[in-house]
Amino acid sequence: MLNALLTRWRRPAPARQDLGESTLPSAPMPLAQQRSGDSLLQSLLRWLPGEPDPWGGLSKPALKATLLPQLRSEFMACLRGLHNTDELERSIGRARCLRDFWHLRGSVYTEVARHYSQAEAESRMAALAPFFADYQATLPPSTKRH
């Protein structure tokens, strides 16, 4: 196994062109082929922030900048009437993308259900559902329950 990992560090030598071949640039390689020769370090670096999808699949829908304040206000509206939710409100204020809001849904639901009821929490969360319709379609089946 160690040999398999260490051989990933070596980059394959670039293919040489025969003299008879044209030197014109060819069509760009697909992304999956470009990444297949990456070293282990390059594969790990793809997990750092800035790489939209480390596996080269479809990227998740981006949140439009105009929807961010609206989504933030909808989350705050779900907390209306609750006490001692300062940390959750700060988290909502810090959220910068749809994925951040997606993960905050559980905390909002829990706080509303504890203070009022499960039915009230579900009705408040129903107001947030349209924002996540496209995002939910890109999630793996195991995370689509809520």
C-alpha positions as CSV (number, residue, x, y, z in Angstrom):
1,M,0.0,0.0,0.0
2,L,2.9,2.3,0.8
3,N,4.3,1.7,-2.6
4,A,1.0,2.7,-4.2
5,L,1.0,6.0,-2.3
6,L,4.6,6.8,-3.0
7,T,4.3,6.2,-6.7
8,R,1.5,8.8,-6.9
9,W,4.2,11.4,-6.1
10,R,5.9,10.8,-9.4
11,R,4.4,12.8,-12.3
12,P,4.2,10.9,-15.6
13,A,6.6,12.2,-18.3
14,P,4.9,14.4,-20.9
15,A,4.2,12.5,-24.1
16,R,6.7,13.3,-26.9
17,Q,5.4,14.2,-30.3
18,D,6.8,12.4,-33.3
19,L,8.3,14.6,-36.0
20,G,5.5,13.7,-38.4
21,E,2.8,15.0,-36.1
22,S,1.4,18.5,-36.2
23,T,2.6,20.9,-33.6
24,L,-0.8,22.6,-33.5
25,P,-2.4,22.7,-30.1
26,S,-5.0,20.0,-29.6
27,A,-8.4,20.3,-27.9
28,P,-8.2,20.8,-24.1
29,M,-8.4,17.6,-22.1
30,P,-11.5,17.0,-20.0
31,L,-11.2,17.9,-16.3
32,A,-11.4,14.2,-15.2
33,Q,-8.4,13.3,-17.4
34,Q,-6.4,16.3,-16.3
35,R,-6.8,15.4,-12.6
36,S,-6.1,11.6,-13.0
37,G,-2.4,12.3,-13.1
38,D,-2.3,14.6,-10.0
39,S,0.1,13.8,-7.2
40,L,-1.0,12.9,-3.8
41,L,-0.2,16.4,-2.6
42,Q,-2.2,18.0,-5.4
43,S,-5.2,15.8,-4.6
44,L,-5.0,16.8,-0.9
45,L,-4.6,20.5,-1.8
46,R,-7.9,20.3,-3.7
47,W,-9.6,20.0,-0.3
48,L,-8.5,23.4,0.7
49,P,-11.0,26.3,0.4
50,G,-11.3,27.7,-3.1
51,E,-11.8,24.4,-4.9
52,P,-15.5,24.1,-5.6
53,D,-15.6,20.4,-5.9
54,P,-12.6,18.2,-5.0
55,W,-13.9,15.2,-6.9
56,G,-14.5,17.0,-10.2
57,G,-18.2,16.4,-10.3
58,L,-21.0,18.9,-10.7
59,S,-20.7,21.9,-8.5
60,K,-23.6,22.9,-6.2
61,P,-25.8,25.8,-7.2
62,A,-24.3,29.1,-6.1
63,L,-26.3,31.4,-3.9
64,K,-27.1,34.7,-5.6
65,A,-25.8,37.7,-3.7
66,T,-29.3,39.2,-3.7
67,L,-30.8,36.1,-2.0
68,L,-28.3,36.1,0.9
69,P,-29.9,39.0,2.8
70,Q,-33.4,37.6,2.1
71,L,-32.4,34.1,3.3
72,R,-30.7,35.6,6.4
73,S,-33.9,37.6,7.3
74,E,-36.1,34.5,6.8
75,F,-33.9,32.5,9.2
76,M,-34.1,35.4,11.7
77,A,-37.9,35.4,11.3
78,C,-37.9,31.7,12.2
79,L,-36.3,32.7,15.5
80,R,-38.8,35.5,16.3
81,G,-40.2,35.2,19.8
82,L,-37.4,33.0,21.1
83,H,-35.0,33.9,23.9
84,N,-31.3,33.1,24.4
85,T,-30.6,32.5,20.8
86,D,-27.7,35.0,20.5
87,E,-25.1,32.4,19.4
88,L,-27.5,31.1,16.7
89,E,-28.3,34.6,15.5
90,R,-24.5,35.3,15.3
91,S,-24.1,32.1,13.2
92,I,-26.9,33.2,10.9
93,G,-25.2,36.6,10.6
94,R,-21.8,34.9,9.7
95,A,-23.3,32.5,7.1
96,R,-21.9,33.2,3.7
97,C,-23.2,30.5,1.4
98,L,-26.2,28.2,1.0
99,R,-24.3,25.3,2.5
100,D,-23.8,27.3,5.8
101,F,-27.6,28.0,5.9
102,W,-28.3,24.4,5.1
103,H,-26.4,23.3,8.2
104,L,-28.1,25.9,10.4
105,R,-31.5,24.5,9.7
106,G,-31.3,21.8,12.3
107,S,-30.3,24.3,15.1
108,V,-33.2,26.6,14.2
109,Y,-35.6,23.7,14.1
110,T,-34.5,22.4,17.5
111,E,-34.7,25.8,19.2
112,V,-38.2,26.5,17.8
113,A,-39.4,23.0,18.7
114,R,-38.1,23.3,22.3
115,H,-39.7,26.6,22.8
116,Y,-43.0,26.0,21.0
117,S,-43.8,22.7,19.4
118,Q,-42.7,20.4,16.6
119,A,-45.6,21.5,14.5
120,E,-44.6,25.2,14.9
121,A,-41.0,24.3,14.0
122,E,-42.2,22.5,10.9
123,S,-44.4,25.4,9.8
124,R,-41.5,27.9,10.3
125,M,-39.1,25.7,8.4
126,A,-41.6,25.4,5.5
127,A,-40.9,29.0,4.8
128,L,-37.2,28.2,4.2
129,A,-37.9,25.2,1.9
130,P,-38.0,27.1,-1.4
131,F,-34.5,28.5,-0.9
132,F,-33.1,24.9,-0.7
133,A,-35.1,23.3,-3.5
134,D,-32.2,23.4,-6.0
135,Y,-29.5,22.7,-3.4
136,Q,-31.4,19.6,-2.1
137,A,-31.4,18.0,-5.5
138,T,-27.6,17.9,-5.5
139,L,-27.2,16.3,-2.1
140,P,-26.5,12.6,-1.7
141,P,-29.7,10.5,-0.8
142,S,-28.6,10.0,2.8
143,T,-28.8,13.8,3.6
144,K,-32.1,14.6,1.9
145,R,-34.4,13.6,4.8
146,H,-34.8,16.9,6.5
